[in-house]
């Protein structure tokens, strides 16, 4: 079997999504120009698909075919055998005047004669017109295998069935539906599996690329969940303190808490965007809400919490309270020793361990602030919603990012690892000694498993 790289031409009528297809297959959002108008691609451009520095596949973008009726009449008038398609194409390319007359088409035909296969991109919303059938006939004259890629098949105006019938009538049965603006690992694998059947001599190269893509996707998913897990552990273990005797210190500390969590969440968003090869300028609108790669609201902002129906509990705002105040200055208890002892025994040993520290803080005149369960659930849910949207977003998409939170997200229990993290302030880099803390790897792995489930 051949080990050389595979050359594929992406061809078709103007404005069918050829450049968009290459962006999505290569996961390169900056390749070429994508616009809602015809003729944006005027030259042939190459995009390599490489593994470990070795190019396996070379994708070639091409200008759109615009004058197929005139071109096919010209080709029929050129000398040559009835079935000598490549010969007729070369005669046209060798004729300087005809090459200038059919400038864009000549670039496409020259490309088709130099590659191993052509991916013919078809806008399935368009009616099956004679000029499109002429284009297929002309491309078939290159004597190269063709794979028809039906774009926009999910659109309400899709004529997918009509196109499949029309393609079959000209002997083109190798057809796949592929929305060039959507990332779909299964559909992409299906496209390359079709290529294997058409190009058995390139099976090794195609299989290597499919294996690479599968491994890459798994690694990207795992790295994303690890980034989300570190964010959540940071937030769950966060504790900030304020002086009760200092006016407005509680509100200043609360704003500090909100700012630190928002900054930390943005760092996670940036990591996810980078992992999926998107930039902050890919996002417009506020469907998530995410605008220019940034959340339009802070996770602990009161209006945001109210929008999601979250009522802040004992952690966000006042800190956990056991209802008794230790007064070390008098050597006694503000509510009496019996009250404190009764509260501790009634709460059980678990609450004694978690709230005992706060009783001491109160005795020192300090209050504690941490992230409420509801806000923590919001952090978790919208990061997972962002991840889900990124895994489905094609690199040619110009639409606003849209991801909906599950309806039952507030009723779901927090992962056990996050509840445990509340008792480990040393796990959070958001605390007073910022950046010095790191949750143990065992906790990160455990939380990733919980997120995967």
N, C-alpha and C positions, 0 to 999 in steps of 0.2 A: 504494500500500500504506500501511496505517496505521503511523504512527511512534509512537503512544502506547504507554505501558507495557502489558504483558499481565498480566491478573489471573487467578490460578489458585487454586482452592480445593482443599485436601488434605482429603479426607473419607473416611468409612468407619466400620466398627463400632469400638467402643471397644477400645483396647489392641491395635491391629493394626500400629502403628509409624508413625503419621502424623507425630508430632513428630520422630521419628528420621529420617524421610525428609527433612524440611525442614532438620534439622541437617546432614545429609550433603550435600544439594544446595547449601546456603549456606556450608558449611564453618564453621559457627558452633556450637561445642560448648555454649555457654551458653544457646542459644535454648530457651525452654519448659522443661518438666520431663519427663524420661524415667524411668519406673519400671515394674517388672514387676507392675503392677496396673492395673485398669481405671479409667477416669474421671479420670485425672490432668489432662487438659485440659478446663476448664469454660467457657472463653471463647474467642472468636475472636481470634487474634493474627496480626499481619502481620510478614513478613520480606522486605525488599526485596533484590533482586539487582541491583546497580548497577555501572556501568562509568564511570570518570572522573566520579563524582559524579552521574550520571544513572541513575535507576531504570529498568531495562528490564523487569523482571518483578517482580510482587508475589505472594509466596506467602502463603496464608492458612491457618493451622492452625485446626482446628475441633474441637468436642466430638465424642465418639463417638456413633453411633446405637445406641440400646439397646432401643427399643420399636417396632420397625418393624411387627410384626404389628398392634398396636393402632392405629398411625398410619395404615396403609394402609386399614384398615376405616373409620376416621373420614373419610379423604379421599374414599373411594368414596361416602360418604353425603352429602357436601357437594353443593350444587347446582352445575351447570355442565355443559358439553358433555362427551361421552364422551372426546374426545381433547384437551380443554383442560387439560392438566397444569399449566402456569404459573398459569392462572386459579384452579384448585382450591387450589394452594399459597398464593396470595395471600389467598384467602378464609380459610384457616386462620390465616395470620399476622395478619389483620385482626381475628380473633376473640380478644379478650383472655383469655377463659377457656380456650380450646383452646391458646393460646400458653403459658399457665401449665402446663397439663396435660402438654404435650409440650415442655417448656422447652428441653432440649438439642437436640431434633430441629428445633425452630423456628429456633434460631440457625443450624443447618446449612442449612435450606431458604432462609432469608433471604440467607445468603451465596451459595448456589448461583444465586439469581436475579440477583445483582449482579456475577458474574464472567464471564470468557470461556470457562472450561473447568474441569472437575473431575477431579482425580487421585484415583481410588478405590483406596485402599490395602486390600489383602486379605491376611490371614494364611493363607498356603498350607498351613499345618499343620492348619487347621481343616477339619472335614468340611463338605460343601456342604449347609447346612441351609436350610429354607424361609425362616427369618427373614433370612438373608443375601440370598436372592433377592428378598424383599420390599424390602430396602434398595436394591438395584439398581433395582427398579421405581420406587421413590419418587424416587431421584436422577434417573432418566430423565425424570420428569415436569417437571423444570426446563427441558427443551428446550435444555440446554447439552451440547456434546460431552463425552464421558467417555473417559478413558484408564485402564484397569485396571492397577494396579501390584501384581504378585504378590510379596509379601515372604516371606522365609524359605524360598525355593525350594531352597536348598542343604541344608536340614535333613533328617535321616533320615526324619522323619514328613511330609515335603512331599507334598501331593496336587495338585501343579501340573497334571497332565494332567486330573484330574477338574474342577478349577476352569476350565481353558481350555474344556472341553466345556460346562460350565454357563454360562459367559459367552457362548459362541457361541449357545446356545439362547435367550438373551434379546436376541440381536442385537448383543452387545458383542464385536467382533472385534479391537479395538485394545487389545492386551495386551502388557505388558513384564514380564520378571522382573527385580527390582531388590532386592538385599539392602541394606536401609537402614543396616546397621551396617558395610558394607564400601565403601571408596572404590574405584571402578573407572571410570577415564576412558572406556573404550570403552562400558560399559553406560550411563553418563550421557549420552554422545553419542547412543546409540541411543534413549534416552528422549526427548531433545529433537528428534531427527529424526522420531519418531512424532508429536510435537506439531506439527511443521511440516506434516505431511500432513493433520492435523486442522484446522489454523488457517492456511490459506494467506495470509490477509490480514496475519498477524503474522510472515511468513517472515523479513523483514528484521531484526526485533527478535530473533527466536530465533537466526538465523545470527550476528548480532553477539555474542550471549551465548556461543554455542558457540566462535566464534573467540577471544573473550576468554579463555574457560576453557582452550583449547588453549595459547595463548600464556603464560598464567599458569602452567600446569603445566610448560612447558618452562623458563621462567625460574626457577621454584622448584627444579626438578631441577638446573639449572646452578649456582644459588647454593649448594645443598647440597653438590654436589661440590667447589665452590671452598672451602667451609668445611672439608671433610674434607681437601682437599689441603693447606691451610695448616697444619692440625693435624699431618699426617704429615711435612711438611717441617720443622716446628718440632721434632718428636721425633727425626727422623733426623739433623738437624744439631746436636742438643744434645750438649754436652760439659761435664762438671763435673770439677773437679780436687780432689784431696785430698793432704795432706801425709803421706808415708809414715812420717815420723819421729814423727808425732803419734798417740798411742794413740787408737783408736776413730774417727779422723777419716774413715777409709774408710766405716765403717758410717753415720756421720752424713751423709756426702755422698750415699751410696746412698739413704738415706731422703729426702734433699732432692730427689734426682732423681725418685724415685717420686712424691713430693708434687707437684712441678712438672708432671710429665706428666699425673698424674691431674687436677689443676686445669685444665690446658689441654684435656684431653679433655672434661671437664665443660662447658667453655665451648663446645665444638663441639656437644655434645648439646643445650645450651640453644638454640643457634642453629637446629638442625634442628627442635626442638620449636616454636620461634617461627615458622619458615618455614611449617610445616604447620599452624599455628594450634592447637597443643595446649599444655597446661600441664603442670607437673610433677605435679599431682595427678591427671592422667589415667592414671597407671600404678600398678598394684598387682601384687604378685607379683614373681618374679625369673626369668622365662623367658629373658630376654636375657643376664644378669640386670640388670634396671633397676627400681628401686623409688623411687616418688615423684619420678620424673624424674632419678634419679641412679643411677649404676652401683653395684651392691652390693659390687663388689670393684675394687681398683685395678689398672690394666693391668700394672704391674710387680710386683705382690704375689706373693711366692713361691708361696703356695697357689693363687692364680689360675693362674699359669703351669703349675704342676704339674697342676692340674685339666684344662688343655687339652693336657697332654702335652708342654709346652715345656721343653727343657733349655737353660738359659741358656748362651750361648757366650762368646766372648772379649770381647764389648763390654760386656754388662751384668754388673757385678761387678768384674772385675779390669782391664778395659780391654785393648786390643789389645797384644800383646807380640811382639817379634821375637826374644826370647831372648837379647839382649845388653844390657849396661848400660854407658852412658857414664859415666865417672868424671872430671869436669872438674877436681875438686880435686887429683887426682894428675897431671893432664895426660895420662892414658892411658886404657885400656879394661880393664874388670874381667875380660873374657875374652880380652883381647889384640886388637891391631889386625887380625890375620889372621882372627880369628873374626868380628869385626864386618863386615869387608870381604866375607868369604865369605857371611855371612848376607844382606847386601844384594844381592850379585850373584846368589845363588841364588834370592832372592825375586822378582827382576825389578824393573824400574824402577817399575811400578805400586805395589808394596809399599813401595819406598823412599820414594815421595812420601807415601803414607798413613801409614806407620809411622815415618818419619824424625822427625816432630814428637814422637812419643812417646819416642823415644830421648833427645831433648833434655829432655823433661819428666822422664824418669827421672834424667837427670844432675842435674837441679835438685831431685831428691827428691820429685817430684810423680807421682801416679798419675792416670789418666784414666778416667772412667766415661761410658758412652753407652748408648743403647738397643739391646738385642740384636735381631738380625733376627727371631727368633721372636716377641718382644714387639711389634715393629713390625708384623709380619703380623697379630697379634691386634688391635692398634689399628685397622688398615685394615679387617679383615674384620668386626669387630663394628660399626664405624661404617656400613659398607655394608649390613650386616644390619638395622641400625636404620633406615636410609634406606628400604630395601625395605619394612619393616613399616609405616613411616609413610605411604608412598605408597598402601598398601592399607587403611589403618585409617579407617573411617568416623567422623565426628564424633559419632555417637550411640552408639558402641560403649562398653560398660561392662565388657568382658572384658579380662583381662590381655593385655598386649602379648606376642605370641609370634613369635619369629624364630629360625630355626635357622641355625647356621653351616654352610657347605658342607662336606661330608665331606673334600674334598681341599684345604681351604684352606691347610694347612701345607706341602703339596708345591708350591704355586704360587710362582713366582719373584717377588721384590719388583720393582716397577716400576723401570726404569733411572734415573728421575729421583730416586728415593729413595736409590739406591746412590750417585748423584753428590752428593746433599746431605750425605752423611757427610763429604765433604772440604770442606764450606763452613760452618764454625761461625758465620760472620757472618750466616747465613740464619736462625738460631734466636733467638727472643725468650726462650728458656728458659735461656740461658747467663748468665754473670755479670752482664752489663749487660742485665738483663731489660727487654723492651719496646722496646729500641732497634733491634732487628733485624727485617728483613722479607725473605723470599725474593723474588727478582726475579719480575716478572710472567710472564716467559717460562717460568720453571721451573714456576710455578703452572699456566699454560695447558697445558704439556706433561704435567704429572701428571694434570690433569683429563682430557685425551685418553686417557691410559693407563687411568684409572679407568673411563672410558666403554666402553673396549674389553674 
